[in-house]
Each structure stands twice: as structure tokens, then as C-alpha cells.
Amino acid sequence: MNPEIFNAAFLSFSLIFVGIGGGFLLLKLQGGGEE
């Protein structure tokens, strides 16, 4: 397996994880912690 392919897969996975985490955090901040 090429390191470049693994690197690209890891990068995309990191972006998705950060996107979900950031979106959840933003939603929590906007909600004011009511829930």
C-alpha cells in the first residue's frame, strides 16, 4: 500500500472528524447549553 494513499485517507478522516466535532461544539455553543 502506498504511503501517499494512506496519508490521503488519514487526512480525509481527520477532516471529517474535525468537521463533526467542530459542528457539534458550535451547535452546543449556539444552544446555550439548554439541553
N, C-alpha and C positions, 0 to 999 in steps of 0.2 A: 504494500500500500504506500502510495506516495505521501511524503510529509506535507506537501502542499495541499493535498485533498483533505488530510486530517486537520490541518491548520484552518482551512476554509470552513470545515464542518464545525470545528470548535468555536470559531469566530461567530458564525451564524447562530450557534446555540447560545453563546454568551449574549448576543444582541437580543435574542428572543427573551432570554431570562431577565435581562436588564429592562426590557420593554414592559414585560408583565409586572415585574417588581416595581418599576417606576410608576406605571399606570395605577397599580393598587395603592401605592403610597399617596399619589396625587388624589385619588378618589377618597382616601381616608382623610386627607387634609381638607378637602373641599366639603366633606360631610361634617366636619367639625367634631368628629368623634361621637356623634349622637348614637350610632349603633354600636 
